[in-house]
């Protein structure tokens, strides 16, 4: 793992497509260094007896019964539409 002082903040900023000021580079370089040091610290923990999991706790989907219900009235569905025509929302053309 790269040492925190080896971080090339200009290279990282370029990858992220960020234009940083010198002050931002200093701040973000220090913060990124802190993150890297924390990751190094975590790598010291013995996890050889820990079973790999995607979540720390069991995850269960809780689904409501699929029971048909009446939909919104047309006026309620269209009340925030920026433009409408014949009970439909008008949107800009994206494909011609």
N, CA, C and O atoms as a printed pandas DataFrame, in Angstrom:
     atom_number atom_name residue_name chain_id  residue_number  x_coord  y_coord  z_coord
0              1         N          UNK        A               1    0.857   -1.183    0.000
1              2        CA          UNK        A               1    0.000    0.000    0.000
2              3         C          UNK        A               1    0.896    1.237    0.000
3              4         O          UNK        A               1    1.930    1.277    0.667
4              5         N          UNK        A               2    0.479    2.227   -0.753
5              6        CA          UNK        A               2    1.254    3.466   -0.836
6              7         C          UNK        A               2    1.276    4.169    0.507
7              8         O          UNK        A               2    0.296    4.165    1.252
8              9         N          UNK        A               3    2.404    4.764    0.792
9             10        CA          UNK        A               3    2.523    5.541    2.023
10            11         C          UNK        A               3    1.778    6.855    1.831
11            12         O          UNK        A               3    1.818    7.429    0.743
12            13         N          UNK        A               4    1.087    7.349    2.884
13            14        CA          UNK        A               4    0.306    8.589    2.747
14            15         C          UNK        A               4    1.094    9.765    2.184
15            16         O          UNK        A               4    0.529   10.619    1.502
16            17         N          UNK        A               5    2.400    9.816    2.464
17            18        CA          UNK        A               5    3.186   10.943    1.954
18            19         C          UNK        A               5    3.499   10.789    0.466
19            20         O          UNK        A               5    3.966   11.733   -0.172
20            21         N          UNK        A               6    3.238    9.583   -0.097
21            22        CA          UNK        A               6    3.509    9.330   -1.510
22            23         C          UNK        A               6    2.332    9.703   -2.412
23            24         O          UNK        A               6    2.400    9.495   -3.623
24            25         N          UNK        A               7    1.264   10.246   -1.850
25            26        CA          UNK        A               7    0.066   10.555   -2.633
26            27         C          UNK        A               7    0.343   11.740   -3.550
27            28         O          UNK        A               7    0.773   12.803   -3.102
28            29         N          UNK        A               8    0.093   11.542   -4.828
29            30        CA          UNK        A               8    0.231   12.614   -5.807
30            31         C          UNK        A               8   -1.156   13.220   -5.997
31            32         O          UNK        A               8   -1.953   12.722   -6.792
32            33         N          UNK        A               9   -1.438   14.287   -5.272
33            34        CA          UNK        A               9   -2.772   14.879   -5.260
34            35         C          UNK        A               9   -3.144   15.416   -6.644
35            36         O          UNK        A               9   -4.323   15.417   -6.999
36            37         N          UNK        A              10   -2.174   15.870   -7.425
37            38        CA          UNK        A              10   -2.475   16.346   -8.782
38            39         C          UNK        A              10   -2.980   15.196   -9.644
39            40         O          UNK        A              10   -3.925   15.363  -10.414
40            41         N          UNK        A              11   -2.348   14.024   -9.515
41            42        CA          UNK        A              11   -2.761   12.849  -10.281
42            43         C          UNK        A              11   -4.161   12.410   -9.869
43            44         O          UNK        A              11   -4.997   12.119  -10.724
44            45         N          UNK        A              12   -4.422   12.361   -8.554
45            46        CA          UNK        A              12   -5.735   11.954   -8.050
46            47         C          UNK        A              12   -6.806   12.948   -8.495
47            48         O          UNK        A              12   -7.892   12.544   -8.910
48            49         N          UNK        A              13   -6.512   14.229   -8.413
49            50        CA          UNK        A              13   -7.470   15.260   -8.837
50            51         C          UNK        A              13   -7.763   15.127  -10.328
51            52         O          UNK        A              13   -8.907   15.292  -10.750
52            53         N          UNK        A              14   -6.747   14.833  -11.122
53            54        CA          UNK        A              14   -6.948   14.654  -12.564
54            55         C          UNK        A              14   -7.843   13.450  -12.832
55            56         O          UNK        A              14   -8.723   13.520  -13.689
56            57         N          UNK        A              15   -7.635   12.352  -12.118
57            58        CA          UNK        A              15   -8.481   11.169  -12.284
58            59         C          UNK        A              15   -9.942   11.487  -11.968
59            60         O          UNK        A              15  -10.858   10.992  -12.624
60            61         N          UNK        A              16  -10.136   12.324  -10.947
61            62        CA          UNK        A              16  -11.490   12.686  -10.521
62            63         C          UNK        A              16  -12.036   13.870  -11.322
63            64         O          UNK        A              16  -13.154   14.327  -11.083
64            65         N          UNK        A              17  -11.247   14.356  -12.263
65            66        CA          UNK        A              17  -11.640   15.504  -13.087
66            67         C          UNK        A              17  -11.975   16.726  -12.221
67            68         O          UNK        A              17  -12.985   17.399  -12.426
68            69         N          UNK        A              18  -11.095   16.987  -11.248
69            70        CA          UNK        A              18  -11.273   18.117  -10.348
70            71         C          UNK        A              18  -10.183   19.149  -10.589
71            72         O          UNK        A              18   -9.015   18.804  -10.765
72            73         N          UNK        A              19  -10.570   20.404  -10.596
73            74        CA          UNK        A              19   -9.605   21.497  -10.650
74            75         C          UNK        A              19   -9.502   22.051   -9.237
75            76         O          UNK        A              19  -10.442   22.670   -8.739
76            77         N          UNK        A              20   -8.361   21.831   -8.591
77            78        CA          UNK        A              20   -8.206   22.223   -7.199
78            79         C          UNK        A              20   -7.272   23.418   -7.065
79            80         O          UNK        A              20   -6.290   23.545   -7.796
80            81         N          UNK        A              21   -7.598   24.290   -6.116
81            82        CA          UNK        A              21   -6.701   25.386   -5.783
82            83         C          UNK        A              21   -5.568   24.816   -4.937
83            84         O          UNK        A              21   -5.661   23.685   -4.459
84            85         N          UNK        A              22   -4.509   25.581   -4.750
85            86        CA          UNK        A              22   -3.394   25.119   -3.918
86            87         C          UNK        A              22   -3.858   24.833   -2.496
87            88         O          UNK        A              22   -3.403   23.875   -1.871
88            89         N          UNK        A              23   -4.769   25.669   -1.984
89            90        CA          UNK        A              23   -5.282   25.469   -0.629
90            91         C          UNK        A              23   -6.096   24.170   -0.559
91            92         O          UNK        A              23   -5.964   23.413    0.403
92            93         N          UNK        A              24   -6.934   23.907   -1.570
93            94        CA          UNK        A              24   -7.717   22.673   -1.591
94            95         C          UNK        A              24   -6.804   21.456   -1.705
95            96         O          UNK        A              24   -7.054   20.431   -1.070
96            97         N          UNK        A              25   -5.749   21.561   -2.509
97            98        CA          UNK        A              25   -4.792   20.457   -2.640
98            99         C          UNK        A              25   -4.167   20.122   -1.296
99           100         O          UNK        A              25   -4.013   18.953   -0.944
100          101         N          UNK        A              26   -3.813   21.153   -0.555
101          102        CA          UNK        A              26   -3.204   20.936    0.759
102          103         C          UNK        A              26   -4.182   20.241    1.706
103          104         O          UNK        A              26   -3.821   19.278    2.381
104          105         N          UNK        A              27   -5.416   20.732    1.751
105          106        CA          UNK        A              27   -6.432   20.169    2.638
106          107         C          UNK        A              27   -6.764   18.734    2.236
107          108         O          UNK        A              27   -6.778   17.838    3.080
108          109         N          UNK        A              28   -7.032   18.514    0.939
109          110        CA          UNK        A              28   -7.439   17.186    0.479
110          111         C          UNK        A              28   -6.290   16.190    0.565
111          112         O          UNK        A              28   -6.514   15.011    0.837
112          113         N          UNK        A              29   -5.081   16.643    0.339
113          114        CA          UNK        A              29   -3.924   15.764    0.462
114          115         C          UNK        A              29   -3.796   15.275    1.901
115          116         O          UNK        A              29   -3.545   14.095    2.147
116          117         N          UNK        A              30   -3.969   16.186    2.837
117          118        CA          UNK        A              30   -3.902   15.822    4.258
118          119         C          UNK        A              30   -5.037   14.853    4.613
119          120         O          UNK        A              30   -4.813   13.866    5.314
120          121         N          UNK        A              31   -6.253   15.134    4.129
121          122        CA          UNK        A              31   -7.396   14.263    4.421
122          123         C          UNK        A              31   -7.219   12.883    3.790
123          124         O          UNK        A              31   -7.512   11.868    4.422
124          125         N          UNK        A              32   -6.745   12.846    2.557
125          126        CA          UNK        A              32   -6.514   11.567    1.895
126          127         C          UNK        A              32   -5.424   10.777    2.619
127          128         O          UNK        A              32   -5.511    9.556    2.746
128          129         N          UNK        A              33   -4.413   11.474    3.085
129          130        CA          UNK        A              33   -3.363   10.830    3.890
130          131         C          UNK        A              33   -3.932   10.228    5.156
131          132         O          UNK        A              33   -3.550    9.124    5.544
132          133         N          UNK        A              34   -4.856   10.947    5.816
133          134        CA          UNK        A              34   -5.509   10.419    7.028
134          135         C          UNK        A              34   -6.290    9.149    6.713
135          136         O          UNK        A              34   -6.264    8.192    7.486
136          137         N          UNK        A              35   -6.985    9.140    5.576
137          138        CA          UNK        A              35   -7.750    7.961    5.166
138          139         C          UNK        A              35   -6.803    6.783    4.929
139          140         O          UNK        A              35   -7.070    5.665    5.371
140          141         N          UNK        A              36   -5.701    7.041    4.233
141          142        CA          UNK        A              36   -4.735    5.975    3.942
142          143         C          UNK        A              36   -4.124    5.422    5.229
143          144         O          UNK        A              36   -3.944    4.211    5.356
144          145         N          UNK        A              37   -3.809    6.288    6.174
145          146        CA          UNK        A              37   -3.272    5.820    7.463
146          147         C          UNK        A              37   -4.304    4.965    8.196
147          148         O          UNK        A              37   -3.945    3.967    8.822
148          149         N          UNK        A              38   -5.571    5.342    8.126
149          150        CA          UNK        A              38   -6.634    4.567    8.771
150          151         C          UNK        A              38   -6.755    3.190    8.117
151          152         O          UNK        A              38   -6.938    2.187    8.807
152          153         N          UNK        A              39   -6.654    3.144    6.803
153          154        CA          UNK        A              39   -6.722    1.860    6.098
154          155         C          UNK        A              39   -5.538    0.985    6.499
155          156         O          UNK        A              39   -5.694   -0.219    6.703
156          157         N          UNK        A              40   -4.358    1.589    6.611
157          158        CA          UNK        A              40   -3.183    0.827    7.067
158          159         C          UNK        A              40   -3.429    0.265    8.464
159          160         O          UNK        A              40   -3.060   -0.873    8.754
160          161         N          UNK        A              41   -4.048    1.056    9.318
161          162        CA          UNK        A              41   -4.350    0.619   10.691
162          163         C          UNK        A              41   -5.329   -0.556   10.650
163          164         O          UNK        A              41   -5.165   -1.526   11.390
164          165         N          UNK        A              42   -6.341   -0.473    9.791
165          166        CA          UNK        A              42   -7.311   -1.557    9.687
166          167         C          UNK        A              42   -6.675   -2.846    9.180
167          168         O          UNK        A              42   -7.106   -3.937    9.553
168          169         N          UNK        A              43   -5.653   -2.732    8.333
169          170        CA          UNK        A              43   -5.015   -3.929    7.789
170          171         C          UNK        A              43   -4.260   -4.710    8.865
171          172         O          UNK        A              43   -3.873   -5.856    8.636
172          173         N          UNK        A              44   -4.049   -4.106   10.030
173          174        CA          UNK        A              44   -3.369   -4.786   11.137
174          175         C          UNK        A              44   -4.304   -5.723   11.908
175          176         O          UNK        A              44   -3.837   -6.559   12.681
176          177         N          UNK        A              45   -5.603   -5.593   11.707
177          178        CA          UNK        A              45   -6.577   -6.395   12.449
178          179         C          UNK        A              45   -6.590   -7.818   11.904
179          180         O          UNK        A              45   -6.641   -8.027   10.692
180          181         N          UNK        A              46   -6.543   -8.794   12.808
181          182        CA          UNK        A              46   -6.594  -10.203   12.416
182          183         C          UNK        A              46   -8.042  -10.589   12.138
183          184         O          UNK        A              46   -8.857  -10.659   13.058
184          185         N          UNK        A              47   -8.357  -10.837   10.884
185          186        CA          UNK        A              47   -9.709  -11.228   10.505
186          187         C          UNK        A              47   -9.738  -12.659    9.973
187          188         O          UNK        A              47  -10.687  -13.057    9.297
188          189         N          UNK        A              48   -8.694  -13.428   10.281
189          190        CA          UNK        A              48   -8.593  -14.784    9.749
190          191         C          UNK        A              48   -9.724  -15.687   10.229
191          192         O          UNK        A              48  -10.054  -16.662    9.554
192          193         N          UNK        A              49  -10.317  -15.389   11.362
193          194        CA          UNK        A              49  -11.405  -16.208   11.902
194          195         C          UNK        A              49  -12.780  -15.607   11.627
195          196         O          UNK        A              49  -13.786  -16.101   12.137
196          197         N          UNK        A              50  -12.829  -14.547   10.825
197          198        CA          UNK        A              50  -14.094  -13.881   10.520
198          199         C          UNK        A              50  -14.588  -14.351    9.158
199          200         O          UNK        A              50  -13.879  -14.254    8.157
200          201         N          UNK        A              51  -15.808  -14.858    9.140
201          202        CA          UNK        A              51  -16.380  -15.325    7.885
202          203         C          UNK        A              51  -16.773  -14.131    7.015
203          204         O          UNK        A              51  -17.389  -13.184    7.502
204          205         N          UNK        A              52  -16.418  -14.174    5.727
205          206        CA          UNK        A              52  -16.779  -13.050    4.843
206          207         C          UNK        A              52  -18.292  -12.902    4.729
207          208         O          UNK        A              52  -19.012  -13.889    4.580
208          209         N          UNK        A              53  -18.762  -11.674    4.800
209          210        CA          UNK        A              53  -20.189  -11.391    4.646
210          211         C          UNK        A              53  -20.353  -10.084    3.882
211          212         O          UNK        A              53  -19.441   -9.259    3.828
212          213         N          UNK        A              54  -21.513   -9.915    3.304
213          214        CA          UNK        A              54  -21.811   -8.666    2.605
214          215         C          UNK        A              54  -22.358   -7.627    3.579
215          216         O          UNK        A              54  -22.211   -6.425    3.356
216          217         N          UNK        A              55  -22.992   -8.090    4.665
217          218        CA          UNK        A              55  -23.588   -7.187    5.649
218          219         C          UNK        A              55  -23.231   -7.670    7.046
219          220         O          UNK        A              55  -23.055   -8.867    7.274
220          221         N          UNK        A              56  -23.129   -6.737    7.968
221          222        CA          UNK        A              56  -22.799   -7.101    9.341
222          223         C          UNK        A              56  -23.957   -7.832   10.026
223          224         O          UNK        A              56  -23.736   -8.638   10.929
224          225         N          UNK        A              57  -25.171   -7.554    9.603
225          226        CA          UNK        A              57  -26.363   -8.187   10.172
226          227         C          UNK        A              57  -27.160   -8.823    9.047
227          228         O          UNK        A              57  -27.076   -8.383    7.900
228          229         N          UNK        A              58  -27.931   -9.851    9.362
229          230        CA          UNK        A              58  -28.757  -10.460    8.316
230          231         C          UNK        A              58  -29.714   -9.421    7.718
231          232         O          UNK        A              58  -30.282   -8.600    8.439
232          233         N          UNK        A              59  -29.878   -9.467    6.419
233          234        CA          UNK        A              59  -30.766   -8.539    5.734
234          235         C          UNK        A              59  -31.931   -9.333    5.168
235          236         O          UNK        A              59  -31.746  -10.311    4.444
236          237         N          UNK        A              60  -33.122   -8.897    5.508
237          238        CA          UNK        A              60  -34.324   -9.567    5.033
238          239         C          UNK        A              60  -35.204   -8.542    4.338
239          240         O          UNK        A              60  -35.424   -7.448    4.857
240          241         N          UNK        A              61  -35.702   -8.896    3.174
241          242        CA          UNK        A              61  -36.642   -8.020    2.481
242          243         C          UNK        A              61  -38.003   -8.138    3.147
243          244         O          UNK        A              61  -38.476   -9.239    3.429
244          245         N          UNK        A              62  -38.606   -7.027    3.386
245          246        CA          UNK        A              62  -39.948   -7.008    3.952
246          247         C          UNK        A              62  -40.854   -6.421    2.881
247          248         O          UNK        A              62  -40.821   -5.222    2.607
248          249         N          UNK        A              63  -41.650   -7.274    2.292
249          250        CA          UNK        A              63  -42.509   -6.847    1.201
250          251         C          UNK        A              63  -43.951   -6.814    1.665
251          252         O          UNK        A              63  -44.406   -7.704    2.382
252          253         N          UNK        A              64  -44.652   -5.798    1.256
253          254        CA          UNK        A              64  -46.091   -5.744    1.506
254          255         C          UNK        A              64  -46.767   -6.662    0.485
255          256         O          UNK        A              64  -46.232   -6.895   -0.599
256          257         N          UNK        A              65  -47.922   -7.170    0.834
257          258        CA          UNK        A              65  -48.679   -7.976   -0.113
258          259         C          UNK        A              65  -48.998   -7.123   -1.333
259          260         O          UNK        A              65  -49.310   -5.938   -1.213
260          261         N          UNK        A              66  -48.915   -7.736   -2.498
261          262        CA          UNK        A              66  -49.183   -7.035   -3.744
262          263         C          UNK        A              66  -50.686   -7.024   -3.987
263          264         O          UNK        A              66  -51.239   -7.903   -4.649
264          265         N          UNK        A              67  -51.332   -5.998   -3.427
265          266        CA          UNK        A              67  -52.781   -5.884   -3.528
266          267         C          UNK        A              67  -53.094   -4.672   -4.394
267          268         O          UNK        A              67  -52.640   -3.569   -4.089
268          269         N          UNK        A              68  -53.856   -4.850   -5.462
269          270        CA          UNK        A              68  -54.201   -3.698   -6.316
270          271         C          UNK        A              68  -54.940   -2.631   -5.518
271          272         O          UNK        A              68  -55.814   -2.925   -4.702
272          273         N          UNK        A              69  -54.561   -1.391   -5.778
273          274        CA          UNK        A              69  -55.220   -0.261   -5.133
274          275         C          UNK        A              69  -55.484    0.794   -6.193
275          276         O          UNK        A              69  -54.824    0.814   -7.231
276          277         N          UNK        A              70  -56.438    1.661   -5.938
277          278        CA          UNK        A              70  -56.702    2.710   -6.933
278          279         C          UNK        A              70  -55.488    3.626   -7.073
279          280         O          UNK        A              70  -54.799    3.907   -6.093
280          281         N          UNK        A              71  -55.232    4.087   -8.292
281          282        CA          UNK        A              71  -54.122    4.992   -8.544
282          283         C          UNK        A              71  -54.489    6.427   -8.209
283          284         O          UNK        A              71  -55.580    6.705   -7.712
284          285         N          UNK        A              72  -53.565    7.329   -8.487
285          286        CA          UNK        A              72  -53.819    8.748   -8.245
286          287         C          UNK        A              72  -54.835    9.270   -9.248
287          288         O          UNK        A              72  -54.864    8.827  -10.396
288          289         N          UNK        A              73  -55.664   10.205   -8.818
289          290        CA          UNK        A              73  -56.520   10.883   -9.793
290          291         C          UNK        A              73  -55.613   11.647  -10.774
291          292         O          UNK        A              73  -54.523   12.076  -10.396
292          293         N          UNK        A              74  -56.045   11.816  -12.003
293          294        CA          UNK        A              74  -55.248   12.465  -13.044
294          295         C          UNK        A              74  -54.763   13.837  -12.583
295          296         O          UNK        A              74  -53.591   14.161  -12.775
296          297         N          UNK        A              75  -55.621   14.643  -11.987
297          298        CA          UNK        A              75  -55.234   15.987  -11.554
298          299         C          UNK        A              75  -54.111   15.937  -10.527
299          300         O          UNK        A              75  -53.184   16.745  -10.586
300          301         N          UNK        A              76  -54.183   14.997   -9.587
301          302        CA          UNK        A              76  -53.138   14.884   -8.566
302          303         C          UNK        A              76  -51.818   14.436   -9.194
303          304         O          UNK        A              76  -50.754   14.918   -8.806
304          305         N          UNK        A              77  -51.880   13.512  -10.166
305          306        CA          UNK        A              77  -50.667   13.018  -10.817
306          307         C          UNK        A              77  -49.995   14.111  -11.647
307          308         O          UNK        A              77  -48.771   14.129  -11.772
308          309         N          UNK        A              78  -50.780   15.011  -12.206
309          310        CA          UNK        A              78  -50.237   16.043  -13.089
310          311         C          UNK        A              78  -50.024   17.395  -12.425
311          312         O          UNK        A              78  -49.574   18.336  -13.078
312          313         N          UNK        A              79  -50.333   17.507  -11.157
313          314        CA          UNK        A              79  -50.311   18.822  -10.511
314          315         C          UNK        A              79  -48.939   19.499  -10.532
315          316         O          UNK        A              79  -48.879   20.729  -10.562
316          317         N          UNK        A              80  -47.843   18.749  -10.518
317          318        CA          UNK        A              80  -46.506   19.353  -10.524
318          319         C          UNK        A              80  -45.817   19.254  -11.874
319          320         O          UNK        A              80  -44.638   19.591  -11.990
320          321         N          UNK        A              81  -46.529   18.799  -12.896
321          322        CA          UNK        A              81  -45.930   18.679  -14.221
322          323         C          UNK        A              81  -45.601   20.069  -14.760
323          324         O          UNK        A              81  -46.435   20.971  -14.681
324          325         N          UNK        A              82  -44.402   20.256  -15.307
325          326        CA          UNK        A              82  -44.049   21.572  -15.840
326          327         C          UNK        A              82  -44.883   21.942  -17.062
327          328         O          UNK        A              82  -45.147   23.118  -17.309
328          329         N          UNK        A              83  -45.294   20.932  -17.820
329          330        CA          UNK        A              83  -46.158   21.168  -18.978
330          331         C          UNK        A              83  -46.983   19.908  -19.194
331          332         O          UNK        A              83  -46.517   18.795  -18.949
332          333         N          UNK        A              84  -48.220   20.098  -19.659
333          334        CA          UNK        A              84  -49.063   18.927  -19.903
334          335         C          UNK        A              84  -49.976   19.157  -21.096
335          336         O          UNK        A              84  -50.313   20.288  -21.449
336          337         N          UNK        A              85  -50.370   18.022  -21.712
337          338        CA          UNK        A              85  -51.250   18.079  -22.868
338          339         C          UNK        A              85  -52.066   16.791  -22.869
339          340         O          UNK        A              85  -51.500   15.705  -22.743
340          341         N          UNK        A              86  -53.367   16.892  -23.007
341          342        CA          UNK        A              86  -54.268   15.734  -23.061
342          343         C          UNK        A              86  -54.031   14.760  -21.900
343          344         O          UNK        A              86  -53.905   13.553  -22.111
344          345         N          UNK        A              87  -53.972   15.286  -20.692
345          346        CA          UNK        A              87  -53.778   14.476  -19.486
346          347         C          UNK        A              87  -52.466   13.691  -19.503
347          348         O          UNK        A              87  -52.393   12.587  -18.963
348          349         N          UNK        A              88  -51.425   14.263  -20.129
349          350        CA          UNK        A              88  -50.105   13.647  -20.139
350          351         C          UNK        A              88  -49.063   14.714  -19.805
351          352         O          UNK        A              88  -49.287   15.904  -20.025
352          353         N          UNK        A              89  -47.928   14.276  -19.276
353          354        CA          UNK        A              89  -46.824   15.180  -19.001
354          355         C          UNK        A              89  -46.048   15.388  -20.296
355          356         O          UNK        A              89  -45.696   14.419  -20.968
356          357         N          UNK        A              90  -45.780   16.629  -20.647
357          358        CA          UNK        A              90  -45.013   16.960  -21.842
358          359         C          UNK        A              90  -43.539   17.069  -21.433
359          360         O          UNK        A              90  -43.182   17.806  -20.514
360          361         N          UNK        A              91  -42.705   16.318  -22.138
361          362        CA          UNK        A              91  -41.258   16.327  -21.850
362          363         C          UNK        A              91  -40.501   16.709  -23.111
363          364         O          UNK        A              91  -41.027   16.581  -24.216
364          365         N          UNK        A              92  -39.261   17.181  -22.951
365          366        CA          UNK        A              92  -38.470   17.535  -24.133
366          367         C          UNK        A              92  -38.179   16.292  -24.981
367          368         O          UNK        A              92  -38.059   15.187  -24.452
368          369         N          UNK        A              93  -38.069   16.478  -26.271
369          370        CA          UNK        A              93  -37.737   15.380  -27.191
370          371         C          UNK        A              93  -36.273   15.007  -26.965
371          372         O          UNK        A              93  -35.399   15.874  -26.963
372          373         N          UNK        A              94  -36.010   13.712  -26.773
373          374        CA          UNK        A              94  -34.625   13.267  -26.598
374          375         C          UNK        A              94  -34.167   12.399  -27.756
375          376         O          UNK        A              94  -32.964   12.247  -27.967
376          377         N          UNK        A              95  -35.091   11.828  -28.507
377          378        CA          UNK        A              95  -34.764   11.017  -29.673
378          379         C          UNK        A              95  -35.686   11.451  -30.807
379          380         O          UNK        A              95  -36.899   11.564  -30.628
380          381         N          UNK        A              96  -35.109   11.686  -31.947
381          382        CA          UNK        A              96  -35.933   12.088  -33.091
382          383         C          UNK        A              96  -35.957   11.007  -34.130
383          384         O          UNK        A              96  -36.600   11.163  -35.168
